């Protein structure tokens, strides 16, 4: 641990300690895990001055690196955001403990009684960029699910993540749980990431949370299983029967509330029957909010818009930019989403319940919404307390990955001296 020049040795030791901690954490009581999370929340508030001071160092580092406004927004902490972190810790603490939950139970003609029950995955590795709150969200959710976790935060959030991690560790100490259950990689060296991707003996799953470059790297090079999404190319389709007020409110919120999150809308599809009415009003409202709207030829007559290029379809901006085009019908809208989307989150704005039902049935995104802002694509908003990320794959975890998705299962089989014929 002390010789950071030897990254393989450092990571091997962290992995061994995590695996050891996972052994006892896997059967820790719900009460102890609850106590650790509540204690951590109290320490975050008690140490808020120290955390915000550490965050100032990270913001200075980010400015020196020339981070975009969206990335700086992800990085920044203030007392309100710390309250949000604390609320998340408390919400996760109050969730039902998934470990040991009976998923299914049945009897066989042979006389066997069989239960399928949730069990921890073991050790989770989380690799993330910029957002220091991920340190707490990931640590809390893994703890709730009985998993040890190895956190490798971005270089930009190094000081903030270190200060927040200290609060989590103190919570573990206070509850009598192993401190190694939540470990933060203590170096900015990117070699640590490469090591994590190949630690098949100690890490059971990797969760990357960051931009396309990071997630693509992890998916290409990992030998450990991965829960991930590559991009959040989020579409909103405004149907011919959309309520004008709902459409205006939802689109503005979905694009402008926070542009740097994966649930931010990136492409607007407008039914041709309302392109000169509701569609024009929505685009004008976006322009008035300072959004750059990149449009197809049918919308180019709206003053202030910019003509879209081929690269604007299927682009994740994470900025005050949105693409917009006119489509003749629902089928064309869905075909556009299948071609250019990323199976993350997509939304339909309509008062036609049959159209909404088709949209939700026929598209295969991890999250599909009807008349609701895509900014709700978040585990906390789904009632999970927090999330470790959004998974767009189809194996094991999908959508917001909360504590329940960080478990596997095992079978408990009971007989009465039962033998097989």
Steps between C-alpha positions, in 0.01 A plus 500: 500500500784741568697433180286681243773459240404133492140527384446126442608430858280782633193375315564135591503596868184710467330210322601246763377724780170559318447128450565434866258776604234367262505165677371644827299781345293249305322390819513829694167583658266752346522699825878540478489607137225748583707637789808540278307700240329727753832562674667581167224751425561671833875516436447657155312788660744530791794510257333723239758779536784254438316345204429837338861608552614182326251568220652845445834330431329277244326794332834680469649184348206477259539862391870444437412197285247706304197287586175595328226681690299175508793309651564776753133485600532125556804561718369784715365453853321745726291462815184426300673220311644365824147494639403301192783255568387467861138449392620227263690323779195511724271382220724201424517424874119483518464272197413138570812286529516292181735235637312183587179614329304202371448560127308179441401193701344170395461129573596218265317166467821338622443653842760776466421851617695757298562871559679746272647773722702814437869486584779759460712506186816523711740779399391781268750727325370846409695722259360849459575855389451843653187459714612459863148403610555167322747416777215507750227356277712203395637439848155512657327275245775238505494495880121464503527202264770338715779562249847635561590773251818641349448859387725658240386859460608743232816702542287816501305395811793349691489731804120510529470123465770448764315723748165332434655154517633579848140553616395162361790327674413668828144373460633146455716537812210631705285203398770242563528401133831439318660826384625329186139456385524840326845583361607795288797453269750752646668605176417689181720264299295357211690174528267423793207489258678252274573280801137503615381383160701178531453419872288194430604331825374779726247717312166347398362784286617839369268801475638787289327834543621775274534613142516299179880478512510345848212259446631394158843430649349288778278303265791430263762404755318356802540133581262548792124514418371856441174686573500809281347733247711660230302821439175667602364597159156594630209571264165670557226449243222761497198322356216666310273483806754634751367747756673833420566597862631156596722493192650841578565424866638150447736590214640806677561302818642199315754716315587788730468387863845340493657454159795291621309194622423189295123561518524836327304513172723509191254468209146628444270328249190700404193365324445692177137577589609724790838616371371852427312530830613308807832411339584859411404620848721238667799584281453872563488436875826301477662785307377750760669288770830522314493153344661460159243312288639311201211431262412324178392690188132506600577696817775720359258790445488556877726796572798422720527132417803334340480250216590152630769286345505123468701469823227671703273195483615259768722751679532536878565870558486525882471873432243768415453350153220286360424355157145523361323359196149453366363148452175399326382252761572280803655223290756736351579638845561151637713407201714810558544404866596142411757628252651785699418425864707325765227298677528725805189717544236616251173686546170554319281804560145411401140484619440196277527202735525254210799690361662506842443125540658427161800722579561318827442153359690526174813689610769321697659778705581428864265784603194613304292796614158645420435869573790526748840667493792275413690665786313251721727225361665466838499233769416750771194613307401136446480449875833318528660766721784539251654317206841370409427572133261423214551165329386459140610140455249216523686260729434519874462875563309754290396862555592670830725260690396506864572268791272221377678496160833463684401152615494158342308205641548151629268205553422361844373143473345313794402134515392241760766241433382527137682281247481495122342196335 
